[in-house]
Amino acid sequence: MAGIVGVHGIGKYNYYVAAGNSATGAAEAMRLKWDRYLQVALGGESRTYFSEVAYFSHLLHDRQPQQGPQAFAALPAPAQQVLVDWARNLDMGERFTGALKMFTGWLLTRLDSRSAAFASLFAPEVAAYLTDSARRVRCQEAVRDAIRKNSPRVVIAHSLGSVVAYETLWANPDLEVDLLLTLGSPLGMRNVVFERLLPAPINGLGRRPTGVKRWVNIADKDDIAAIPANLRGSFTGVDLEERVNLDWIDFHTAEKYLGCPALDPHLRPFLP
């Protein structure tokens, strides 16, 4: 494969800490994991798929203990597993995530369009990116540098990474990629993300970045970060949308998305 650059989502600050406060070390650790995740979708062959995963999570943190709702968002893996096990023991299955997504959608329709309260509560890194212009620029620079250095044909952007990649590609029209693959994207999320995008949507519509030849968006049917799951109602230039069913409780992780068979036909043309 001619190289893929990945752009990660929220909750990856632990890679930075584990690498001794090294962004380079965090990026390499993520690249190795994303290679393993993607090999599941592409037939199980062990090889190097990603040239780099653009790392920026450390730029959205103040390196001090978090309190209140943000502390909940930063729960360590063991605590998160307790929550997952609790949900599984409710034996609610997809009814649980379906109801959760309905509630999330209901809440979004009632937010003041000028408020970042939702993002601050549920995804502090999203709020930090959207409300702090200096951090926003630094994150985009990290993604820009990774794309410029590796000249990938494909960019795969997950979660918040789809927002950073979208804005980075618009801010740097010299960056050209054959395929932008967005996974679990909140780009169209009204009152939280969409109205804050740069460049701003025109007449209620965003547009595919000029350097992107093809844009494919994939979202799990119950992913509460991907609301709305379909981006065509909010953006022109989305060539294809796919709705998938990853897991009733584990519906947003990069591991599930990158291992999804739906990625195969889109990436297969770039295999050597």
ChimeraX commands (.cxc) that place a marker at each C-alpha (Angstrom):
marker #1 position 0.00,0.00,0.00 radius 0.5
marker #1 position 1.26,3.47,-0.86 radius 0.5
marker #1 position 0.86,4.59,2.74 radius 0.5
marker #1 position -2.00,5.78,4.90 radius 0.5
marker #1 position -1.97,8.60,7.40 radius 0.5
marker #1 position -4.32,8.14,10.33 radius 0.5
marker #1 position -5.84,10.91,12.43 radius 0.5
marker #1 position -6.97,9.77,15.86 radius 0.5
marker #1 position -9.97,10.72,17.98 radius 0.5
marker #1 position -10.51,11.57,21.63 radius 0.5
marker #1 position -9.09,9.82,24.67 radius 0.5
marker #1 position -5.54,9.15,23.43 radius 0.5
marker #1 position -3.61,11.20,26.00 radius 0.5
marker #1 position -2.59,8.00,27.78 radius 0.5
marker #1 position -0.32,7.14,24.85 radius 0.5
marker #1 position 1.59,10.35,25.47 radius 0.5
marker #1 position 2.05,9.59,29.17 radius 0.5
marker #1 position 3.05,5.98,28.50 radius 0.5
marker #1 position 5.67,7.19,26.00 radius 0.5
marker #1 position 7.33,9.40,28.61 radius 0.5
marker #1 position 5.58,12.58,27.45 radius 0.5
marker #1 position 6.73,11.99,23.89 radius 0.5
marker #1 position 4.37,12.82,21.04 radius 0.5
marker #1 position 6.61,10.90,18.65 radius 0.5
marker #1 position 6.50,7.83,20.87 radius 0.5
marker #1 position 2.74,8.11,21.25 radius 0.5
marker #1 position 2.28,8.36,17.49 radius 0.5
marker #1 position 4.39,5.26,16.85 radius 0.5
marker #1 position 2.56,3.24,19.52 radius 0.5
marker #1 position -0.75,4.18,17.91 radius 0.5
marker #1 position 0.53,3.37,14.43 radius 0.5
marker #1 position 1.45,-0.16,15.47 radius 0.5
marker #1 position -1.99,-0.69,17.00 radius 0.5
marker #1 position -3.84,0.76,14.03 radius 0.5
marker #1 position -1.87,-1.53,11.70 radius 0.5
marker #1 position -3.09,-4.52,13.71 radius 0.5
marker #1 position -6.67,-3.25,13.73 radius 0.5
marker #1 position -6.71,-2.63,9.99 radius 0.5
marker #1 position -5.21,-5.99,9.12 radius 0.5
marker #1 position -8.44,-7.57,10.41 radius 0.5
marker #1 position -10.48,-5.62,7.83 radius 0.5
marker #1 position -8.04,-6.34,5.01 radius 0.5
marker #1 position -7.78,-10.08,5.31 radius 0.5
marker #1 position -5.47,-10.66,8.23 radius 0.5
marker #1 position -2.15,-10.14,6.46 radius 0.5
marker #1 position 0.42,-8.68,8.87 radius 0.5
marker #1 position 2.08,-5.71,7.20 radius 0.5
marker #1 position 2.63,-1.99,7.49 radius 0.5
marker #1 position -0.44,-0.07,6.38 radius 0.5
marker #1 position -0.04,3.26,8.15 radius 0.5
marker #1 position 2.91,5.51,7.45 radius 0.5
marker #1 position 2.00,7.54,10.52 radius 0.5
marker #1 position -0.84,8.36,12.88 radius 0.5
marker #1 position -0.87,12.13,13.32 radius 0.5
marker #1 position -0.81,12.66,17.08 radius 0.5
marker #1 position -2.24,15.75,18.79 radius 0.5
marker #1 position -4.01,14.65,21.99 radius 0.5
marker #1 position -1.28,16.15,24.21 radius 0.5
marker #1 position -2.02,19.57,22.70 radius 0.5
marker #1 position -5.54,19.49,24.15 radius 0.5
marker #1 position -4.53,18.79,27.74 radius 0.5
marker #1 position -3.22,21.04,30.50 radius 0.5
marker #1 position -1.25,18.24,32.17 radius 0.5
marker #1 position -3.04,18.70,35.48 radius 0.5
marker #1 position -5.65,16.59,37.31 radius 0.5
marker #1 position -9.13,16.91,35.92 radius 0.5
marker #1 position -12.18,17.49,38.08 radius 0.5
marker #1 position -15.93,17.28,37.68 radius 0.5
marker #1 position -17.41,15.92,34.43 radius 0.5
marker #1 position -14.00,15.96,32.73 radius 0.5
marker #1 position -12.66,13.52,35.31 radius 0.5
marker #1 position -15.40,11.08,34.30 radius 0.5
marker #1 position -14.43,11.46,30.65 radius 0.5
marker #1 position -10.85,10.58,31.60 radius 0.5
marker #1 position -11.66,7.38,33.49 radius 0.5
marker #1 position -8.87,4.79,33.28 radius 0.5
marker #1 position -9.47,1.64,31.27 radius 0.5
marker #1 position -10.34,-0.56,34.30 radius 0.5
marker #1 position -13.05,1.87,35.37 radius 0.5
marker #1 position -14.40,2.06,31.84 radius 0.5
marker #1 position -14.56,-1.74,31.77 radius 0.5
marker #1 position -16.66,-1.71,34.94 radius 0.5
marker #1 position -19.15,0.53,33.14 radius 0.5
marker #1 position -19.18,-1.75,30.09 radius 0.5
marker #1 position -19.72,-4.83,32.26 radius 0.5
marker #1 position -22.52,-3.09,34.12 radius 0.5
marker #1 position -24.28,-2.25,30.86 radius 0.5
marker #1 position -23.90,-5.81,29.60 radius 0.5
marker #1 position -25.39,-7.17,32.82 radius 0.5
marker #1 position -28.47,-5.05,32.29 radius 0.5
marker #1 position -29.21,-7.42,29.42 radius 0.5
marker #1 position -30.65,-4.55,27.43 radius 0.5
marker #1 position -28.58,-5.18,24.30 radius 0.5
marker #1 position -29.18,-2.81,21.46 radius 0.5
marker #1 position -32.19,-1.31,23.22 radius 0.5
marker #1 position -29.69,0.36,25.57 radius 0.5
marker #1 position -27.59,2.05,22.88 radius 0.5
marker #1 position -30.63,2.81,20.77 radius 0.5
marker #1 position -32.22,4.65,23.67 radius 0.5
marker #1 position -28.94,6.39,24.45 radius 0.5
marker #1 position -28.64,7.67,20.90 radius 0.5
marker #1 position -32.25,8.87,20.91 radius 0.5
marker #1 position -31.62,10.76,24.15 radius 0.5
marker #1 position -28.40,12.26,22.79 radius 0.5
marker #1 position -30.17,13.42,19.64 radius 0.5
marker #1 position -32.99,14.92,21.73 radius 0.5
marker #1 position -30.47,16.78,23.90 radius 0.5
marker #1 position -28.63,18.18,20.88 radius 0.5
marker #1 position -31.81,19.71,19.47 radius 0.5
marker #1 position -32.28,21.65,22.72 radius 0.5
marker #1 position -28.80,23.09,23.08 radius 0.5
marker #1 position -28.22,26.76,22.51 radius 0.5
marker #1 position -26.28,27.00,19.25 radius 0.5
marker #1 position -23.66,29.17,20.96 radius 0.5
marker #1 position -23.04,26.70,23.78 radius 0.5
marker #1 position -20.27,24.10,23.96 radius 0.5
marker #1 position -21.79,22.59,27.10 radius 0.5
marker #1 position -22.46,19.24,25.48 radius 0.5
marker #1 position -18.89,18.84,24.26 radius 0.5
marker #1 position -17.48,20.05,27.58 radius 0.5
marker #1 position -19.44,17.42,29.46 radius 0.5
marker #1 position -19.09,14.40,27.18 radius 0.5
marker #1 position -15.85,15.10,25.27 radius 0.5
marker #1 position -13.57,17.72,26.86 radius 0.5
marker #1 position -11.02,17.38,24.05 radius 0.5
marker #1 position -13.68,18.31,21.49 radius 0.5
marker #1 position -14.51,21.42,23.51 radius 0.5
marker #1 position -10.82,22.31,23.89 radius 0.5
marker #1 position -10.27,22.01,20.14 radius 0.5
marker #1 position -13.33,24.01,19.12 radius 0.5
marker #1 position -13.02,26.83,21.66 radius 0.5
marker #1 position -9.27,27.45,21.89 radius 0.5
marker #1 position -7.92,28.87,18.64 radius 0.5
marker #1 position -4.26,28.39,19.57 radius 0.5
marker #1 position -4.74,24.71,20.37 radius 0.5
marker #1 position -6.81,24.30,17.22 radius 0.5
marker #1 position -3.99,25.63,15.06 radius 0.5
marker #1 position -1.38,23.43,16.74 radius 0.5
marker #1 position -3.50,20.31,16.23 radius 0.5
marker #1 position -3.94,21.17,12.57 radius 0.5
marker #1 position -0.20,21.73,12.22 radius 0.5
marker #1 position 0.47,18.23,13.59 radius 0.5
marker #1 position -1.91,16.71,11.02 radius 0.5
marker #1 position -0.58,18.93,8.22 radius 0.5
marker #1 position 3.02,17.95,8.95 radius 0.5
marker #1 position 2.18,14.23,8.96 radius 0.5
marker #1 position 0.38,14.44,5.62 radius 0.5
marker #1 position 3.01,16.63,4.03 radius 0.5
marker #1 position 5.85,14.39,5.20 radius 0.5
marker #1 position 4.27,11.10,4.09 radius 0.5
marker #1 position 2.34,12.18,0.99 radius 0.5
marker #1 position -0.32,9.49,1.57 radius 0.5
marker #1 position -2.94,8.53,-0.98 radius 0.5
marker #1 position -5.38,7.80,1.87 radius 0.5
marker #1 position -6.23,9.63,5.10 radius 0.5
marker #1 position -8.31,7.71,7.65 radius 0.5
marker #1 position -9.77,10.00,10.31 radius 0.5
marker #1 position -11.66,8.74,13.35 radius 0.5
marker #1 position -14.02,10.69,15.60 radius 0.5
marker #1 position -12.61,14.14,16.51 radius 0.5
marker #1 position -9.81,13.35,14.06 radius 0.5
marker #1 position -12.30,13.76,11.21 radius 0.5
marker #1 position -12.92,17.35,12.32 radius 0.5
marker #1 position -9.19,18.10,12.59 radius 0.5
marker #1 position -8.46,16.44,9.23 radius 0.5
marker #1 position -11.33,18.26,7.49 radius 0.5
marker #1 position -10.19,21.66,8.72 radius 0.5
marker #1 position -6.51,20.88,8.06 radius 0.5
marker #1 position -7.20,19.89,4.46 radius 0.5
marker #1 position -9.17,23.08,3.92 radius 0.5
marker #1 position -6.47,25.22,5.54 radius 0.5
marker #1 position -3.77,23.65,3.35 radius 0.5
marker #1 position -5.13,23.28,-0.20 radius 0.5
marker #1 position -1.73,22.03,-1.40 radius 0.5
marker #1 position -2.40,18.77,0.46 radius 0.5
marker #1 position -3.92,16.28,-1.96 radius 0.5
marker #1 position -5.26,12.81,-1.15 radius 0.5
marker #1 position -7.12,10.27,-3.25 radius 0.5
marker #1 position -9.38,9.14,-0.42 radius 0.5
marker #1 position -10.59,10.69,2.82 radius 0.5
marker #1 position -12.21,7.99,4.94 radius 0.5
marker #1 position -14.08,9.35,7.98 radius 0.5
marker #1 position -15.13,6.95,10.73 radius 0.5
marker #1 position -17.61,7.75,13.51 radius 0.5
marker #1 position -17.49,11.41,12.52 radius 0.5
marker #1 position -19.20,14.20,14.49 radius 0.5
marker #1 position -18.69,16.68,11.63 radius 0.5
marker #1 position -22.43,17.15,11.14 radius 0.5
marker #1 position -23.30,17.46,14.85 radius 0.5
marker #1 position -25.47,20.55,15.14 radius 0.5
marker #1 position -25.02,23.03,17.98 radius 0.5
marker #1 position -21.68,21.44,18.90 radius 0.5
marker #1 position -19.43,20.98,15.87 radius 0.5
marker #1 position -21.05,21.88,12.55 radius 0.5
marker #1 position -21.64,25.59,13.17 radius 0.5
marker #1 position -18.08,26.01,14.49 radius 0.5
marker #1 position -16.30,24.51,11.51 radius 0.5
marker #1 position -13.65,26.47,9.64 radius 0.5
marker #1 position -14.36,27.33,6.90 radius 0.5
marker #1 position -17.90,28.02,8.03 radius 0.5
marker #1 position -20.68,26.19,6.18 radius 0.5
marker #1 position -22.34,28.24,3.44 radius 0.5
marker #1 position -26.13,28.21,3.26 radius 0.5
marker #1 position -26.19,25.34,5.72 radius 0.5
marker #1 position -23.71,23.18,3.83 radius 0.5
marker #1 position -20.06,22.32,4.27 radius 0.5
marker #1 position -17.99,21.13,1.32 radius 0.5
marker #1 position -15.46,18.42,0.54 radius 0.5
marker #1 position -11.93,19.88,0.83 radius 0.5
marker #1 position -10.60,20.81,-2.59 radius 0.5
marker #1 position -7.56,18.52,-2.35 radius 0.5
marker #1 position -9.67,15.42,-1.66 radius 0.5
marker #1 position -10.64,13.35,-4.70 radius 0.5
marker #1 position -13.06,10.98,-2.93 radius 0.5
marker #1 position -14.78,11.13,0.48 radius 0.5
marker #1 position -16.30,8.05,2.12 radius 0.5
marker #1 position -18.04,8.25,5.49 radius 0.5
marker #1 position -18.74,5.19,7.66 radius 0.5
marker #1 position -20.72,5.30,10.91 radius 0.5
marker #1 position -22.13,2.74,13.31 radius 0.5
marker #1 position -25.91,2.85,13.55 radius 0.5
marker #1 position -25.80,3.57,17.31 radius 0.5
marker #1 position -22.69,5.75,17.50 radius 0.5
marker #1 position -23.63,8.72,19.69 radius 0.5
marker #1 position -20.60,10.68,18.41 radius 0.5
marker #1 position -21.82,10.35,14.81 radius 0.5
marker #1 position -25.03,12.36,14.97 radius 0.5
marker #1 position -26.19,12.58,12.27 radius 0.5
marker #1 position -24.65,9.38,10.95 radius 0.5
marker #1 position -25.14,10.53,7.35 radius 0.5
marker #1 position -23.12,13.57,6.34 radius 0.5
marker #1 position -24.65,14.16,2.90 radius 0.5
marker #1 position -27.38,16.28,4.42 radius 0.5
marker #1 position -24.71,18.62,5.79 radius 0.5
marker #1 position -21.87,18.45,3.22 radius 0.5
marker #1 position -21.53,18.42,-0.53 radius 0.5
marker #1 position -18.94,16.08,-2.02 radius 0.5
marker #1 position -19.49,13.05,0.19 radius 0.5
marker #1 position -19.21,10.30,-2.41 radius 0.5
marker #1 position -20.47,7.38,-0.34 radius 0.5
marker #1 position -22.01,6.75,3.07 radius 0.5
marker #1 position -22.23,3.42,4.85 radius 0.5
marker #1 position -24.04,2.51,8.04 radius 0.5
marker #1 position -22.53,-0.41,9.92 radius 0.5
marker #1 position -23.32,-2.38,13.06 radius 0.5
marker #1 position -20.08,-2.75,15.00 radius 0.5
marker #1 position -21.11,-3.66,18.54 radius 0.5
marker #1 position -24.04,-2.67,20.72 radius 0.5
marker #1 position -21.81,-1.30,23.49 radius 0.5
marker #1 position -18.42,-0.85,21.81 radius 0.5
marker #1 position -19.73,1.29,18.96 radius 0.5
marker #1 position -17.15,4.07,18.61 radius 0.5
marker #1 position -13.64,2.72,19.14 radius 0.5
marker #1 position -10.96,2.92,16.46 radius 0.5
marker #1 position -10.38,-0.81,16.88 radius 0.5
marker #1 position -13.95,-1.67,15.88 radius 0.5
marker #1 position -14.06,0.80,13.00 radius 0.5
marker #1 position -10.66,-0.11,11.56 radius 0.5
marker #1 position -11.46,-3.82,11.80 radius 0.5
marker #1 position -14.80,-3.42,10.02 radius 0.5
marker #1 position -15.11,-5.36,6.71 radius 0.5
marker #1 position -16.81,-2.31,5.16 radius 0.5
marker #1 position -13.37,-0.69,4.82 radius 0.5
marker #1 position -12.02,-3.40,2.52 radius 0.5
marker #1 position -13.56,-2.36,-0.83 radius 0.5
marker #1 position -12.55,1.28,-0.32 radius 0.5
marker #1 position -8.94,0.49,0.56 radius 0.5
marker #1 position -8.46,-2.48,-1.79 radius 0.5
marker #1 position -7.67,-0.28,-4.84 radius 0.5
marker #1 position -4.67,1.11,-2.96 radius 0.5
marker #1 position -3.17,-2.29,-2.14 radius 0.5
marker #1 position -0.07,-3.14,-4.23 radius 0.5
marker link #1:1,2 radius 0.2
marker link #1:2,3 radius 0.2
marker link #1:3,4 radius 0.2
marker link #1:4,5 radius 0.2
marker link #1:5,6 radius 0.2
marker link #1:6,7 radius 0.2
marker link #1:7,8 radius 0.2
marker link #1:8,9 radius 0.2
marker link #1:9,10 radius 0.2
marker link #1:10,11 radius 0.2
marker link #1:11,12 radius 0.2
marker link #1:12,13 radius 0.2
marker link #1:13,14 radius 0.2
marker link #1:14,15 radius 0.2
marker link #1:15,16 radius 0.2
marker link #1:16,17 radius 0.2
marker link #1:17,18 radius 0.2
marker link #1:18,19 radius 0.2
marker link #1:19,20 radius 0.2
marker link #1:20,21 radius 0.2
marker link #1:21,22 radius 0.2
marker link #1:22,23 radius 0.2
marker link #1:23,24 radius 0.2
marker link #1:24,25 radius 0.2
marker link #1:25,26 radius 0.2
marker link #1:26,27 radius 0.2
marker link #1:27,28 radius 0.2
marker link #1:28,29 radius 0.2
marker link #1:29,30 radius 0.2
marker link #1:30,31 radius 0.2
marker link #1:31,32 radius 0.2
marker link #1:32,33 radius 0.2
marker link #1:33,34 radius 0.2
marker link #1:34,35 radius 0.2
marker link #1:35,36 radius 0.2
marker link #1:36,37 radius 0.2
marker link #1:37,38 radius 0.2
marker link #1:38,39 radius 0.2
marker link #1:39,40 radius 0.2
marker link #1:40,41 radius 0.2
marker link #1:41,42 radius 0.2
marker link #1:42,43 radius 0.2
marker link #1:43,44 radius 0.2
marker link #1:44,45 radius 0.2
marker link #1:45,46 radius 0.2
marker link #1:46,47 radius 0.2
marker link #1:47,48 radius 0.2
marker link #1:48,49 radius 0.2
marker link #1:49,50 radius 0.2
marker link #1:50,51 radius 0.2
marker link #1:51,52 radius 0.2
marker link #1:52,53 radius 0.2
marker link #1:53,54 radius 0.2
marker link #1:54,55 radius 0.2
marker link #1:55,56 radius 0.2
marker link #1:56,57 radius 0.2
marker link #1:57,58 radius 0.2
marker link #1:58,59 radius 0.2
marker link #1:59,60 radius 0.2
marker link #1:60,61 radius 0.2
marker link #1:61,62 radius 0.2
marker link #1:62,63 radius 0.2
marker link #1:63,64 radius 0.2
marker link #1:64,65 radius 0.2
marker link #1:65,66 radius 0.2
marker link #1:66,67 radius 0.2
marker link #1:67,68 radius 0.2
marker link #1:68,69 radius 0.2
marker link #1:69,70 radius 0.2
marker link #1:70,71 radius 0.2
marker link #1:71,72 radius 0.2
marker link #1:72,73 radius 0.2
marker link #1:73,74 radius 0.2
marker link #1:74,75 radius 0.2
marker link #1:75,76 radius 0.2
marker link #1:76,77 radius 0.2
marker link #1:77,78 radius 0.2
marker link #1:78,79 radius 0.2
marker link #1:79,80 radius 0.2
marker link #1:80,81 radius 0.2
marker link #1:81,82 radius 0.2
marker link #1:82,83 radius 0.2
marker link #1:83,84 radius 0.2
marker link #1:84,85 radius 0.2
marker link #1:85,86 radius 0.2
marker link #1:86,87 radius 0.2
marker link #1:87,88 radius 0.2
marker link #1:88,89 radius 0.2
marker link #1:89,90 radius 0.2
marker link #1:90,91 radius 0.2
marker link #1:91,92 radius 0.2
marker link #1:92,93 radius 0.2
marker link #1:93,94 radius 0.2
marker link #1:94,95 radius 0.2
marker link #1:95,96 radius 0.2
marker link #1:96,97 radius 0.2
marker link #1:97,98 radius 0.2
marker link #1:98,99 radius 0.2
marker link #1:99,100 radius 0.2
marker link #1:100,101 radius 0.2
marker link #1:101,102 radius 0.2
marker link #1:102,103 radius 0.2
marker link #1:103,104 radius 0.2
marker link #1:104,105 radius 0.2
marker link #1:105,106 radius 0.2
marker link #1:106,107 radius 0.2
marker link #1:107,108 radius 0.2
marker link #1:108,109 radius 0.2
marker link #1:109,110 radius 0.2
marker link #1:110,111 radius 0.2
marker link #1:111,112 radius 0.2
marker link #1:112,113 radius 0.2
marker link #1:113,114 radius 0.2
marker link #1:114,115 radius 0.2
marker link #1:115,116 radius 0.2
marker link #1:116,117 radius 0.2
marker link #1:117,118 radius 0.2
marker link #1:118,119 radius 0.2
marker link #1:119,120 radius 0.2
marker link #1:120,121 radius 0.2
marker link #1:121,122 radius 0.2
marker link #1:122,123 radius 0.2
marker link #1:123,124 radius 0.2
marker link #1:124,125 radius 0.2
marker link #1:125,126 radius 0.2
marker link #1:126,127 radius 0.2
marker link #1:127,128 radius 0.2
marker link #1:128,129 radius 0.2
marker link #1:129,130 radius 0.2
marker link #1:130,131 radius 0.2
marker link #1:131,132 radius 0.2
marker link #1:132,133 radius 0.2
marker link #1:133,134 radius 0.2
marker link #1:134,135 radius 0.2
marker link #1:135,136 radius 0.2
marker link #1:136,137 radius 0.2
marker link #1:137,138 radius 0.2
marker link #1:138,139 radius 0.2
marker link #1:139,140 radius 0.2
marker link #1:140,141 radius 0.2
marker link #1:141,142 radius 0.2
marker link #1:142,143 radius 0.2
marker link #1:143,144 radius 0.2
marker link #1:144,145 radius 0.2
marker link #1:145,146 radius 0.2
marker link #1:146,147 radius 0.2
marker link #1:147,148 radius 0.2
marker link #1:148,149 radius 0.2
marker link #1:149,150 radius 0.2
marker link #1:150,151 radius 0.2
marker link #1:151,152 radius 0.2
marker link #1:152,153 radius 0.2
marker link #1:153,154 radius 0.2
marker link #1:154,155 radius 0.2
marker link #1:155,156 radius 0.2
marker link #1:156,157 radius 0.2
marker link #1:157,158 radius 0.2
marker link #1:158,159 radius 0.2
marker link #1:159,160 radius 0.2
marker link #1:160,161 radius 0.2
marker link #1:161,162 radius 0.2
marker link #1:162,163 radius 0.2
marker link #1:163,164 radius 0.2
marker link #1:164,165 radius 0.2
marker link #1:165,166 radius 0.2
marker link #1:166,167 radius 0.2
marker link #1:167,168 radius 0.2
marker link #1:168,169 radius 0.2
marker link #1:169,170 radius 0.2
marker link #1:170,171 radius 0.2
marker link #1:171,172 radius 0.2
marker link #1:172,173 radius 0.2
marker link #1:173,174 radius 0.2
marker link #1:174,175 radius 0.2
marker link #1:175,176 radius 0.2
marker link #1:176,177 radius 0.2
marker link #1:177,178 radius 0.2
marker link #1:178,179 radius 0.2
marker link #1:179,180 radius 0.2
marker link #1:180,181 radius 0.2
marker link #1:181,182 radius 0.2
marker link #1:182,183 radius 0.2
marker link #1:183,184 radius 0.2
marker link #1:184,185 radius 0.2
marker link #1:185,186 radius 0.2
marker link #1:186,187 radius 0.2
marker link #1:187,188 radius 0.2
marker link #1:188,189 radius 0.2
marker link #1:189,190 radius 0.2
marker link #1:190,191 radius 0.2
marker link #1:191,192 radius 0.2
marker link #1:192,193 radius 0.2
marker link #1:193,194 radius 0.2
marker link #1:194,195 radius 0.2
marker link #1:195,196 radius 0.2
marker link #1:196,197 radius 0.2
marker link #1:197,198 radius 0.2
marker link #1:198,199 radius 0.2
marker link #1:199,200 radius 0.2
marker link #1:200,201 radius 0.2
marker link #1:201,202 radius 0.2
marker link #1:202,203 radius 0.2
marker link #1:203,204 radius 0.2
marker link #1:204,205 radius 0.2
marker link #1:205,206 radius 0.2
marker link #1:206,207 radius 0.2
marker link #1:207,208 radius 0.2
marker link #1:208,209 radius 0.2
marker link #1:209,210 radius 0.2
marker link #1:210,211 radius 0.2
marker link #1:211,212 radius 0.2
marker link #1:212,213 radius 0.2
marker link #1:213,214 radius 0.2
marker link #1:214,215 radius 0.2
marker link #1:215,216 radius 0.2
marker link #1:216,217 radius 0.2
marker link #1:217,218 radius 0.2
marker link #1:218,219 radius 0.2
marker link #1:219,220 radius 0.2
marker link #1:220,221 radius 0.2
marker link #1:221,222 radius 0.2
marker link #1:222,223 radius 0.2
marker link #1:223,224 radius 0.2
marker link #1:224,225 radius 0.2
marker link #1:225,226 radius 0.2
marker link #1:226,227 radius 0.2
marker link #1:227,228 radius 0.2
marker link #1:228,229 radius 0.2
marker link #1:229,230 radius 0.2
marker link #1:230,231 radius 0.2
marker link #1:231,232 radius 0.2
marker link #1:232,233 radius 0.2
marker link #1:233,234 radius 0.2
marker link #1:234,235 radius 0.2
marker link #1:235,236 radius 0.2
marker link #1:236,237 radius 0.2
marker link #1:237,238 radius 0.2
marker link #1:238,239 radius 0.2
marker link #1:239,240 radius 0.2
marker link #1:240,241 radius 0.2
marker link #1:241,242 radius 0.2
marker link #1:242,243 radius 0.2
marker link #1:243,244 radius 0.2
marker link #1:244,245 radius 0.2
marker link #1:245,246 radius 0.2
marker link #1:246,247 radius 0.2
marker link #1:247,248 radius 0.2
marker link #1:248,249 radius 0.2
marker link #1:249,250 radius 0.2
marker link #1:250,251 radius 0.2
marker link #1:251,252 radius 0.2
marker link #1:252,253 radius 0.2
marker link #1:253,254 radius 0.2
marker link #1:254,255 radius 0.2
marker link #1:255,256 radius 0.2
marker link #1:256,257 radius 0.2
marker link #1:257,258 radius 0.2
marker link #1:258,259 radius 0.2
marker link #1:259,260 radius 0.2
marker link #1:260,261 radius 0.2
marker link #1:261,262 radius 0.2
marker link #1:262,263 radius 0.2
marker link #1:263,264 radius 0.2
marker link #1:264,265 radius 0.2
marker link #1:265,266 radius 0.2
marker link #1:266,267 radius 0.2
marker link #1:267,268 radius 0.2
marker link #1:268,269 radius 0.2
marker link #1:269,270 radius 0.2
marker link #1:270,271 radius 0.2
marker link #1:271,272 radius 0.2
view
